Amino acid sequence: MQVENITEMEHPRSRFHHRGINTATFFRGGSINMKKNLDIILDLDGVVFNYEAGLRRKLEAAGRTIPEGPAVHWSLAKSGWVVTEEEFFEVHNEAVRNGLYYESEVIGNASEALWKIFNMGHNIHVVTARFAGGNHTTAQIQTAKSLEKNNIPYSSISYLENKLLFHGDVYIDDSPLNVEKFLKAGRKTIMPIHKYNEHLAARQAWSAYYRQLFFPVNSWDETVSLFAEYESK
């Protein structure tokens, strides 16, 4: 199926930050046309765990000055946290070696919300691109321990950069790059809204095709309501 090229259009934040989510179209159309237990592809950083706050603490503890407020761009170099992408990888790797993934705090009521979704009978597959400068064991051990410590339910866990290699019914991800890839591939996508991805939530040029695939949310409660709506059909 040929889909249109996605172009960026923005409008004032108030347009979407105070609107309710449209549960009426959730899981209609696309590849899902009957009720089933869903395979949910779950990202971690920026979705379940507050990576940005955790990295900020690590960098400030090391004596760095970080701009106030949330990162305004997906690239922390473009957000002014570091000078280059190479420097980002260096400080990220050092932060992971010092426990970043294990210490990162859960976003909101993620644990409670995910258990509600899990107890509906759906499969939660953690698919993350977490890394630590080639020392993947460090990242994986911290990830497993943090999931257990914070009581996060999951059916499986995989470490993939290209998440489309893991075919799911629904993707929950905050990366604007990933979200656009998922939508172009025709995948249902739930996106927690952050400063660095709000331009997607604010876009006015979505076609009817994309509107039945894309669901920006402001909280885990809104995410649960999408699955509750699906369960009620």
N, C-alpha and C positions, 0 to 999 in steps of 0.2 A: 504493500500500500504506500503510495506516495503521500508524504505529509509536507506541509508548508514550512518554509524556512522561518525560524523563530527570530524575531527582531525585538529589540528592547524599547519599551516605552514606559515612562514613569508618570505618576501623578501624585498629589499630596498624600502623605502617610495616613492622614485621618480617614482616607477613603477605605482602607482595609483594616487598620488596626482596631477599629471599633465595630466592624461588621461581624455578623454571625456567619458561621460556616454553612455551606449548602449541602446538607446531608441528603437532600432529595435525589441528587444525581450520583451518589457514591455507589460504585460498583455496577452502574448501569452502562451498557455498551461495552466496547473493548472486547477483551477475551473472556470476560466473566459473564455468563448469562444464566447461571443457576446457583443456588445456595450451596456452599461447600465449605469444608474446613480450609482456610486460606494458608498459603505459604507466604509469610511476611519476611521481607529482607530488611533487617534492622541495622542501621549505622549506629555508632557509639558516640563519637566526639561531636558535640554540638546538638546531639539528639538525646542521648541518655546521660552523658557526662559533660560537665562544663569545662571543656578543654581550655578555652580562652582564659577563664579565671585562674585555672591551675597553672598555666604557663606564665601568666602575668606574675603570680606570686613567686615562681621560681626565678624569673628574670629580675624582679625588683629585689629579691633576696641576694642576688648576685651583684647588685649595685647599678643595674640599668634603670634608666628613666623611660617609662612607657607612657604614651599619650593617654590622657584621661578618656573615659568613656569606652564603649564597645568598639571593636575593630570595624572599620567602615568598608573594608574590602576583603574578599576571600584571601588575598595575598597579604600576609602580615608585613611584607616589605612595602607594599603599596599603602598599607595602613600606618606606616611610620614606626613600627615596632623594631624593625631591623633595617639595614641598608640594602642588602641583596638577598635573593633567594638562597644563595649558598650559605650566607650567614644564618638564615632561618634554620636550615637543616642542621647546622652546627649547634645552635642553642637548643633546638628541639631535641637532638640526640643527647645532649648533656642533661637536659631536664628529665628525659626518660630514664637515663642511667641513675638519676637522683630520685626516682620514684613517682614521676609525673602521672603515669597511668593508674598507679595504685591509689594515689592520694586525691585524684580528681573527684569533685563532689557531684552527686546526682542532681540533675536538673528537675526542679519541682517535685511532683509526686510520680516520677517515672516508674518506680518500683510497683507502687499500688496500681497504676494504670496498666502496666504491662501484665501484671497478674490477672487483671480483669479480662484483658484480651486473650491471654493464654488459657484462662479457665472457660472461655467461650468455645474452646476446642481448636483454636488456630495454632499453627506452628510458627514459632519465632526463630528465625535463622539469623544469628549475628554474623554480618559480613562486614569486615573492617579492613582498612588499608593501613592499620597501625604498624609502625616500624620504629627502629632505633639504630640507624646507621649501620645496617648489616647485622646487628645483634638481635635477630628476631626473637630469640628465646627470651630475652629480657622483656620485650614488649608482650609476648604471649603469656608469660608467667604473671606479670602484673595485671594483665587484662583478666585472666581467669580468676585471680584472687579478688580483684575489685568487683567482678560480677557476683562472686559469692558473698563478699563482705556487704554489698549493698542490696542483696536479695533480688537480683535481676533474673527473671526466668528466661530460659532459652532452650530450643530444641537441638541446635547445632551451632558451631562457630567455625568460621572460615576467615582466612586472611587473603583478601584479593583486592587489587587495585581496580581491575575492571569488573565491577559488580554485576554487569549484564551476563557474565559467564555463569552466574547462579540465577537460574530462572525462577522468578517468584510471581505471585499474584499481585502483591502490593510492596512498594519500596518506601521506606521511611528514611529520609536523608536530608541533610542541611546544605550540602555542597551545591552551589548553583551550577557548577560544571556537570556534576552527576545528574542533577534534576533535569537539565536540558537533554542529556543523553537518554535518560529513561523515557522522557516524553516523546522524543523522536523515535524511540523503539516501540512506542505504543504501550508503555507500562504505567499502571496506576501508581501515582506518587503522592505521598503525604510529606509536606515540607514544613518543619518548624521555622517560624519567621525569626530571622536575626537581621541586624543592620546590614550585614554583608550580602544578604540574599533578598532583601525586601523589594528590590526592583522587579523580581519575578512575581512576587505576590501582588505588586501594584500594576502589573502590565494590563493595559486595556485592549491590546490587540489579539488576545487569545481567541482562536476559532472555537466553534462548538465542539469540534473534535478534541481539542486540548482541555476544554472546560470539563469534559467528562473524565479526564485522566488526572487532573492536577488539583490538589487540595492543600492550600497553605493553612497552617493552624498556628494559633497563639499560645496553646497550652496542651498539656497531656490530656486534660479533661475533654478538650475538643477532639483529640484523636480518638479517645474512647467512644465518644458519641458517634463517630463515623462507623465504628464497628458495631455499636449497639443498634444503629439504624439498619445496618446490613442484617443483623440477627433477627430484627423484627419483621423482615419481609417474608 
